[in-house]
C-alpha cells in the first residue's frame, strides 16, 4: 500500500514539474516521428505485393475482395462487428441498413462499408497504428492503389488519444 502511494505521488509530482506528456508534442515531431519513422507492420509489409498483383485477391465482387483480404491478413471473418455510427471518413454511406463492418486480429483491423472503401489499421510495434484507405478494384484490370491516410489522424491522433495514433 505504501509503495502504491509513493508511486502515485511520484507520478503526480512528475506531471506538476514538467515531465513530458503525450499531448505536449505533435506526432510528427520527436520523440514519436510518426511520418518519418520506418514502419514494419504486417499490412505495410504486404502492401507492395497487393499493389503489384503478386498477391492476388478475389476481384469478382466487393465482398469476395474483402473476404480474400481478410484471409491474406489472417483476420478471422467471425471477428466481425457491425458499427452503425457515422464517425468514419465514409459517413455518407453508413446507416442501419448499410453498416460498417469491422474485422480484427491482434495487429490488424479491417473496416468496410458496402459500396465504399476498405480501411486498414495495422499496428507497428514502434509507432502504433498505421492507417490506410483504398478503393476495391472494380475489375481484374483495375490497379490497386493503397494510400497511407493522413486524414484518419484528424480523429485517431488527436487530443482524445493524447496525440498518439490509436
URWO-V197923 format. One record per pair of residues at least 12 apart in sequence whose ideal C-beta (glycine too) atoms are under 7 Angstrom apart, sorted by the first residue. I is the first residue (numbers start at 1). J is the second residue. Records with the same first field share a line. If there is no record, write none. Layout:
I=J ; J
This chain:
22=162 ; 163 ; 164
23=159 ; 162 ; 163
25=163
26=163
27=157 ; 163 ; 165
32=127
34=127 ; 165
37=126 ; 127
39=124 ; 127 ; 130
40=124 ; 125
41=107 ; 122 ; 123 ; 124 ; 130
42=73 ; 107 ; 108 ; 122
43=73 ; 108 ; 120 ; 122 ; 130 ; 132
44=122 ; 130
46=72
47=146
50=144 ; 146
51=144 ; 145 ; 146
55=72
57=69 ; 72
59=137 ; 139 ; 140
62=114 ; 136
65=136
66=112 ; 118
69=110 ; 118
70=103 ; 110
73=108 ; 110
74=105
75=103 ; 104 ; 105 ; 108 ; 110
76=105
77=103
79=103 ; 104 ; 105
80=101 ; 103
81=102
82=99 ; 101
83=99 ; 100 ; 102
84=96 ; 99
88=100
89=133 ; 151
90=113 ; 116 ; 117
93=113 ; 115 ; 116
94=113
98=113 ; 114 ; 115
100=113
107=122 ; 123
108=120 ; 122
109=121
117=133 ; 134 ; 135
118=134 ; 136
119=133
120=132
127=165
128=164 ; 165 ; 166
129=156 ; 165 ; 166
130=148
131=148 ; 149 ; 152 ; 156
132=146 ; 147 ; 148 ; 149
133=147 ; 149
134=146 ; 147
153=165
